[in-house]
Structures are given as C-alpha cells and as structure tokens.
Amino acid sequence: MPLLAFETSCDESSAAVVERGRVLSNLTSSQVQLHAEYGGVVPELAAREHLRNLIPLARKAMKSAGVDPQSLKAVAATQGPGLPSALMVGLKAAQAVAFAQRCPFIGIHHHEAHLYSPWIQGNPPQADFSQFQPNVSLVVSGGHTLLVHLQAESRTHLLGSTLDDAAGECLDKVGKLIGLAYPAGAEIEQLAQQGEPGAFSFPRPMLHESNDDFSFSGLKTSVRYFLRDHPKLVKDPQRVRDLCASVQAAIVEVLVTKTVRAARRLHVQCVTASGGVTCNRRLRQSLAEACHQHQLEIRLAQPALCTDNASMIGVLAERKFLAGQPASSLDEEVLPGWELG
C-alpha cells in the first residue's frame, strides 16, 4: 500500500507517492522566479505559494502513480527544520489527509531525509538499503552545511555544521556581489568551467581546524574586499569567470577535505553527499577523486534528488513505518529548529 509525502521546508512545494521503496511519482513546483527579484526567499510569499500549489500537486502525484486516497497506508511531511510558515503548510496538509483517510501520519526531519537520499537510485527511483553501511555524510545546500556520522540506520551523530554562512549561501552572496541573479550557484558553476581556479587566492575557512565545523562568511567577506579593491574586474568577462572558478575551488576544497578527513578518522569505508550544492559537478568530481584516492566508497545523491523533494521524505517515512516506529500525533506542530542527532 502506498505512502503520500509532502515537502515544504523552504521554497519548493513537492509531493510524492512511495511504495516499497519505489518512488511512483514525485512532483515539485519551484518558486525560484518568484523570489529572484528579492535576492532571497521571502517566507510569507513562500507559504502562500505552498498553499496555492501543494494540494494540486498531491492530486497530480496520486493520479500519476495510479493511487487513490483511500488506498494510502500513511502520510508523511517534513516537520523541521525550515521556515516555520512554509513547514506549517505541508505539515497541516499531511495531518488533514491522514485524519480524513484514517491512516498514520509521520513527521520527518528534513536533514535526516537528505542523509538517505544517496541510497535512492535509478529511473524510476528505487531505494536500496541492502548495501547500507556506516558512513560519513555531507549535506550541503543554500541553508545547510553538515557532516554527519551514520553509525547505522536511524543512528546519527552530528559531527559538525556551519557556524555562519552555508556553502550555498556563500555562493549566492558572492553571485550578488558580482551582479548575478539569485540563486547564483548554477551560474557560478557554469562561469567557472571557463575560468582558472588558481587565478585568485581566497581563504579556505577552517580547513586546518581539528573540528568538523564549517564557516564561509570569511570567504564571502574576502571576495567583497577583493572587489572593492578591483572594481573594474566585474566588467571583464574572463576575469569574472576566473573569480567564479577561484571561489568555487575554495569552497570545494574545504568540503572535500573535511569530509574525507572525518571518514578516515572514524574508520568508515563509505562517504555520501546530498543537498542542492551536491549538484555542482566540480564538487561531485573532486569528492569522487578524493574517495578513490583513499579507497573509500562514494555515494552521491542523484541531481534530481539533491534539491528539496518529497521522494526522500516518503522513502524515509516508509522505512520508519515498516520498522515499527510509532506514528506522529495529528496535533504535533512544526519544529523549525529541530536539531539532528
């Protein structure tokens, strides 16, 4: 019997139907164009768009999967962390469907769902945990930069997180400094492909610290001062490409080095990565090369499952449901600051 899942933690409305680990359908409505003119996500506008889009998406997802509401075995939604007003829309919609269909509701931690997304592969996507093993997982996006030790399924230990700007947030802010549209990550990657990563020297924040935390605000500030001292650079297309390549190289080096170092310290044989910034091809290639060098298995979430999506919410919820975890209360509220581990 199928499970319906919702994801509304930020600016993407998503609904998916999952059955026995297989993603029968997954539909996502992005709000990128809506928020672009503001240079970032506006929580109130995000919530209004979720209200507008979520239920039609759910209907389409169930129709695409050939599922009717009466056949649902459970309903899941992201409960946190995220924007409170955005989370509220998905959580209450899921609870309402669960109440109407008299089936269990399962609240899911957004970051935990990302941790399991690298185990969802194929087309159509199918979760396969038969090869699951302890791993160090990098979750990196516009709002998060985390290193997590998965000691076993459902046993997570947070190793480190960002102390200020997340990696994706740093890319977006650098993009704004050089006049790129929000969000800037994809365009910076595209420009960097024709740039020289060693053209400019930028700091690698906390690269040599013994802990597993991250900090990217200093890198952003370094770029700001660099542009202040070289104002004509933004008018030279090739120098802009070099700048993008240099900033990207600094971020990737920090992410890869700290991830692999943590895996070796903990004597795990597997590294995984997920989250929106994991779509970056330079990061994927560099992480794969470093893991190969140190004889570590690497699992990267499929690009379509790197950004926020209901598939990962549904897969994890079904996994918990089948493992006998008690259902969440229909009276539970959002947990915007829910900590992992």
C-alpha positions in Angstrom: 0.0 0.0 0.0 1.3 3.5 -0.9 2.5 6.4 1.2 1.9 10.1 0.3 4.7 12.5 1.3 4.9 16.4 1.3 8.0 18.6 1.5 7.6 22.4 2.1 10.6 23.3 4.3 11.6 26.3 2.1 10.7 27.5 -1.4 9.8 24.3 -3.2 6.4 22.6 -2.9 6.8 18.8 -3.5 4.5 15.8 -3.3 5.5 12.2 -3.9 4.0 8.7 -3.7 6.2 5.9 -2.5 5.6 2.2 -2.2 8.1 -0.5 -1.1 10.9 1.9 -1.5 10.0 2.8 -5.1 9.1 6.3 -6.0 5.9 6.0 -8.0 5.7 9.8 -8.6 7.4 12.9 -7.5 6.2 16.4 -8.5 7.9 19.7 -7.4 6.9 23.3 -8.0 9.8 25.7 -7.7 9.5 29.3 -6.6 12.9 30.5 -7.8 11.5 33.1 -10.2 9.1 34.5 -7.5 11.9 35.1 -5.0 14.6 36.2 -7.5 13.7 39.8 -7.5 14.2 39.9 -3.7 17.6 38.2 -3.8 16.4 35.5 -1.4 13.4 33.6 -0.1 10.6 35.7 1.4 8.9 33.4 4.0 5.4 34.9 3.6 5.4 34.6 -0.2 6.8 31.0 0.1 4.0 30.0 2.4 1.3 31.5 0.0 2.8 29.6 -2.9 2.7 26.3 -0.9 -0.9 27.0 -0.1 -1.6 27.5 -3.8 0.4 24.6 -5.2 0.6 21.7 -2.7 -2.8 20.1 -2.9 -3.0 20.3 -6.7 0.5 18.7 -6.8 -0.7 15.9 -4.4 -3.7 15.2 -6.6 -1.4 15.0 -9.7 1.1 12.9 -7.9 -1.5 10.3 -6.8 -3.1 10.3 -10.3 0.3 9.8 -11.9 1.0 6.9 -9.5 -2.4 5.4 -10.1 -3.3 5.7 -6.4 -6.5 7.0 -4.8 -6.6 8.5 -1.3 -8.5 5.5 0.1 -5.5 3.2 -0.6 -2.9 5.3 1.4 -1.2 3.4 4.2 0.3 6.5 5.7 1.0 10.2 5.0 4.3 12.0 5.8 5.6 15.5 5.8 8.7 17.5 6.7 8.2 18.7 10.3 11.5 20.6 10.5 13.9 22.3 10.3 12.9 25.0 7.9 10.9 28.2 7.5 8.0 28.0 10.1 5.3 29.3 7.9 6.4 27.1 5.0 6.6 24.0 7.1 3.2 24.7 8.5 1.5 24.3 5.1 2.9 20.9 4.4 2.6 19.6 8.0 -1.1 20.6 8.4 -2.0 19.4 4.9 -0.5 15.9 5.7 -2.2 15.7 9.0 -5.5 16.6 7.4 -5.2 13.9 4.8 -4.1 11.4 7.4 -7.2 12.3 9.5 -9.5 12.1 6.6 -8.2 8.7 5.4 -7.8 7.4 9.0 -4.2 6.4 8.4 -1.0 7.2 10.3 0.9 10.5 10.0 4.7 10.5 10.2 6.7 13.7 10.7 10.2 13.7 9.2 13.4 15.5 9.9 14.5 17.3 6.7 18.2 16.8 7.2 17.8 13.1 8.1 15.9 12.6 4.8 18.8 14.1 2.9 21.1 11.6 4.6 19.2 8.7 3.0 18.7 10.2 -0.5 22.0 8.8 -1.9 20.5 5.4 -1.4 17.7 6.2 -3.8 18.9 5.5 -7.4 17.6 4.6 -10.8 14.8 5.7 -13.1 12.2 5.3 -11.7 14.0 5.9 -8.4 14.2 2.9 -6.1 15.6 2.9 -2.5 18.0 0.1 -1.9 19.4 -0.3 1.6 20.8 -3.8 1.0 24.3 -2.3 0.7 23.9 0.2 3.5 27.0 0.6 5.7 28.2 3.1 8.3 29.2 6.3 6.5 30.1 9.9 6.8 27.6 12.1 5.0 28.0 15.6 3.7 24.7 17.6 3.4 25.4 20.9 1.7 22.9 23.4 0.3 21.9 27.0 0.5 20.8 26.7 4.1 22.8 23.8 5.5 26.4 22.5 5.6 26.6 19.5 7.8 28.8 16.5 8.4 27.0 13.5 9.9 28.2 10.1 11.0 25.6 7.4 10.2 26.7 4.7 12.6 23.7 2.5 11.4 20.3 3.1 10.1 18.4 5.6 12.3 21.6 6.1 14.4 23.0 9.5 13.5 25.7 11.6 15.2 26.2 15.2 14.1 29.9 15.8 13.6 29.8 19.4 12.5 27.8 22.2 10.9 28.2 25.7 9.6 28.9 28.4 12.2 27.6 31.2 9.9 27.0 31.1 6.1 26.3 27.7 4.5 28.3 26.9 1.3 25.3 27.5 -1.0 24.5 30.8 0.8 28.1 31.9 0.3 27.8 31.2 -3.4 24.6 33.2 -3.7 26.1 36.1 -1.8 29.2 36.1 -4.0 26.9 36.0 -7.0 25.1 39.1 -5.8 28.4 40.9 -5.3 29.3 40.3 -9.0 25.8 41.1 -10.3 24.5 37.6 -10.9 20.8 36.7 -10.5 19.6 34.8 -7.4 20.2 31.9 -6.9 23.7 32.2 -8.3 25.1 28.7 -7.6 24.4 27.2 -11.0 25.6 30.3 -12.9 28.8 30.5 -10.9 29.4 26.8 -11.8 28.8 27.5 -15.5 31.1 30.5 -15.5 33.8 28.6 -13.5 34.0 26.0 -16.2 35.8 28.5 -18.4 37.8 30.1 -15.6 41.1 29.5 -13.9 40.6 28.1 -10.4 44.1 29.3 -9.3 43.7 32.8 -10.7 43.0 34.4 -7.3 43.8 33.3 -3.8 40.9 33.2 -1.4 40.9 31.7 2.1 39.9 28.1 2.9 38.0 28.8 6.2 38.6 26.3 9.0 40.3 23.9 6.6 43.0 23.1 9.1 40.9 23.2 12.2 40.7 19.9 14.1 36.9 20.0 14.4 34.3 19.2 11.7 32.6 22.6 11.6 32.4 25.0 8.6 32.5 28.7 8.1 32.1 30.5 4.8 31.3 34.1 5.9 35.0 34.9 5.9 35.3 33.8 2.3 32.4 35.9 1.3 33.9 38.9 3.0 37.3 38.3 1.4 35.6 38.4 -2.0 33.8 41.7 -1.1 37.1 43.4 -0.2 38.7 42.0 -3.3 36.0 43.5 -5.5 36.3 46.8 -3.6 40.0 46.9 -4.4 39.5 45.7 -8.0 36.2 47.5 -9.1 36.9 47.1 -12.8 37.1 43.3 -12.6 33.4 42.8 -12.9 33.5 44.5 -16.4 35.9 41.9 -17.7 34.0 38.6 -18.6 37.1 36.4 -18.4 38.2 37.8 -15.0 34.7 37.2 -13.7 35.0 33.6 -14.9 38.4 33.3 -13.1 36.8 34.8 -9.9 34.0 32.3 -10.0 36.4 29.4 -10.5 38.6 30.6 -7.7 35.7 30.9 -5.2 34.3 27.6 -6.2 37.7 25.9 -5.8 38.0 27.3 -2.3 34.6 26.0 -1.2 35.0 22.6 -2.8 38.5 22.1 -1.2 37.1 22.8 2.2 34.1 20.5 1.8 36.0 17.6 0.3 39.0 17.8 2.7 36.9 17.9 5.8 34.5 15.1 4.7 37.3 12.7 3.7 39.3 13.5 6.8 36.3 12.7 9.0 35.7 9.4 7.2 39.3 8.3 7.7 39.3 9.4 11.4 36.2 7.4 12.1 37.5 4.4 10.0 34.3 4.2 7.9 34.6 2.9 4.3 31.8 4.9 2.8 31.1 8.6 2.1 27.8 10.1 0.9 26.8 13.5 -0.2 23.4 15.2 -0.8 21.7 18.6 -0.8 21.4 21.2 -3.5 25.1 22.2 -3.8 25.9 18.5 -4.5 24.5 19.2 -8.0 27.8 21.0 -8.6 29.9 18.9 -10.9 33.2 20.2 -9.6 32.2 19.1 -6.1 31.0 15.7 -7.3 34.1 15.0 -9.3 36.5 16.2 -6.6 34.8 14.2 -3.9 34.8 11.1 -6.0 38.5 11.5 -6.8 39.4 12.0 -3.2 37.4 9.0 -2.1 39.1 6.9 -4.8 42.5 8.0 -3.7 41.7 6.9 -0.1 39.9 3.7 -1.2 36.5 4.9 0.1 33.2 4.0 -1.5 31.3 7.1 -2.6 27.6 7.5 -3.0 26.2 10.8 -4.4 22.5 11.6 -4.5 21.1 11.8 -8.0 21.0 15.5 -9.1 17.1 15.4 -9.2 17.1 14.3 -5.6 19.7 16.7 -4.3 17.4 19.7 -4.0 14.4 19.6 -1.7 12.0 16.9 -2.7 9.2 14.7 -1.3 10.7 11.5 -2.6 13.3 11.4 0.2 10.7 12.3 2.8 8.5 9.4 1.7 11.3 6.9 1.5 12.5 7.6 5.0 8.9 7.8 6.4 8.1 4.4 4.9 11.4 3.0 6.2 10.5 4.2 9.7 6.9 3.0 9.4 7.9 -0.6 8.4 10.4 -0.7 11.2 7.6 -0.2 13.6 8.3 3.4 14.7 5.1 4.9 16.3 3.2 7.3 14.2 3.4 11.0 15.0 0.4 12.7 16.7 -2.0 14.6 14.5 -1.7 17.5 17.0 2.1 17.9 16.6 3.4 21.3 15.4 6.3 22.3 13.2 9.8 22.1 14.6 11.7 24.9 12.7 14.9 24.5 14.8 14.8 20.7 15.1 18.4 19.5 15.6 19.8 16.3 14.1 21.2 13.6 16.3 
